[in-house]
């Protein structure tokens, strides 16, 4: 019977997963930047693309520090998030709504990565891989900052612009609702009218 795998094996597995996720994102982020209409959002994606390249370099340093071969393992999680984002970019949304959706997709990816790096750091510290933990912590801080930047862009105008673009239809519906409903005559009223006619 083969020997049971350890936390070190799980750690390496997660590192390879993170490495592949970052590689996939270097291909996806430029498409998101291109689809963005807000110059600030485009700039945020472009800045994070540079950071993502740095995350790859850091992961390579972690592998080297552990005397492990640098290789990735297909990350199904980030692949699914990217696929969802791709289908959103194919929708015929107005500009502000597309930007709001791009932010949502970007934040899904950030949150996935934050969870992954959080676990990696905890495991690295538990196994006294201090240098690896410090490198991974730097990346986690950048992922958090990118997430906060996207939240700030959403809250400081993009979501409101998307909501305003949706408002004309909603206003129409509101106007319809505000009109007094046509009253249905009660049975007593109908009976009274009939009696008068006789």
N, C-alpha and C positions, 0 to 999 in steps of 0.2 A: 504494500500500500504506500502511495506517495506521501511525503511529509506535508503536514498542513501548512498552508501559507501564513505568513505573519503580517503584522501591521506595516513592517518595512515593505513587504510586497504590495500591500494595498496602497501605500504611499507612492511607490513608483508607478503603479497603475494609474493613480489619480494625476500624477505629474505628467504622464504621457497623454492622458485625456486633456489636461489643461493646455499642453503644448499644441495638440491638434486643434483645440478650440480656438486658440489665438491665431493659428495659421489660417483657419477657415475665415476668421473675422477680418484678416488683412485683405481678403478677396471681397467680403461682403460690405465692409464700411465704405469703400469708394463708391459703390452703387447707391448706398444710402445718401452719401454726400451729393451725388449727382442728381438724385431725385428731390432733394430738399430745395425749397424756393426761398426760405428765409436765409439771408447771408450769414446771420449769427449761428443758425443751426448747421449750415454747411461748414462753417469754420470750426464748430465744435467737433463735428465728425472728423474733419481733416486733422485736427489737433490730436484727437484720440487715436487716429490711425498711426500717427508717429509714436504715441505711447505704446500702442499694441505691438509695434515692431520692437520696442524696448522690452516689453514683457517676454517676448520670444527669446531675446538675448539673455535676459535674467534667468529664464527657465534653463537655458543651455548652461549657464553658470552653475545652477543648482545640480544639474546632471553631472557636470564636470567635478564639482566639489564632492559628490558621492561616488566618484569613479564609475559612473554608469554611462552606457551608450546613449547618445542623444537620439531619441526616436519618439514619434507620436503614436497614439492609438485612437482610431476614429472616435470622435466625440459625437454620439448620436443626439445628445441633448442640445448642443449648440446648432447642430445640423437642422434639427426640427425648428428651432427658433428662427434660423436664417430662412428656412423654407416658408414659414409663416409670413415673415417679412417680405419675401419675394412676391407672394401672392397678393399682399396688401399693395405693393408697388404697381401691380398690374391693374388695380382698381381705378375707375375713372372719378377720383375724388377731386374736389376743388383744392386749390393750392394750400390753404390754411389747414384743411382737414388732412391732407397728405402729410404735411409737416407734423401735425399732432400724432398721426399714426406712426410716423417714422420715429418720433420720440418714444412712443409706447414700445415699439419694437426694440429700439436701442436699450431702453431700460430693462426689458425682459432679459436681454443678453447680459447686461451689467449685473443684474441680480443673480443670474445663474452663476456668473463668474465669481461674484462676491461670496456666494455660498461655498463654491469649490475651493477658493483660496483660503477662506476661513478654516475649513477642515484641514487643508494641507498645512497651514501654519500651526494649528493645534497639535497635529500629529508630529510635525517636525520638532516642536518644542518638547513634546512628551518623550521623543527618542533622542533628545539632546543634539539635534541637527541645527545648532544655533545659527550658523551662517546661512543655511537654506531658509530657515524661518525668517531671518531678517530680510533676505532678498524677496521672499514671497510677500512679506508685510509691505514692502515698498509698492509692490504691484497692487495689493489690495487697497492701499490708500489712493492710488491713481484711479482704480475702478470706482471707488466711492466718490471721488471728486468728479469723475465723468458723469456718474449718475446724478449727483447734485446739480451739475451744470445743465443737464437735460431737464431736470425738475424746474430749475430757475427759468429756462427758456419757455417751458410749457406754461408756468404760472405767471410769467411777466408778458404775456401777450398772445402767444401762439394758440393756446386753448381757447382764449376769449375770441380771437379772430375766427377760429373754426366755428365756435358757437354762434357768433354774429352772422356768419355765412349761412348757418342753418335757420336763423331766426325768421326770414321772410315767410317761409312755409308755416312755421309755428304761429306767427302773428295772425296769419289767415285763419288757422284753426281756432285761435283764441277769439277772433272776431265772430266766427260762427257760433262759438260757445256763449259769447256775451249777448247775442241776440235773444230776446225773450222767446221762449218756446211758444208755438201756437197752442192756444188753450183748447183742450178737448172738452166739448160741452158735457156737463154731467147728465145722467139719465133724467134727473128731475127737471133740468132746463129743457131738454128735448121734449119731455112730456108736457110741460107748460106751453111751449110753442105750439105743439100739436093741438092742445086744448083750445088755444086762442084762435087757431085757424078754423075750428069747427063752428 
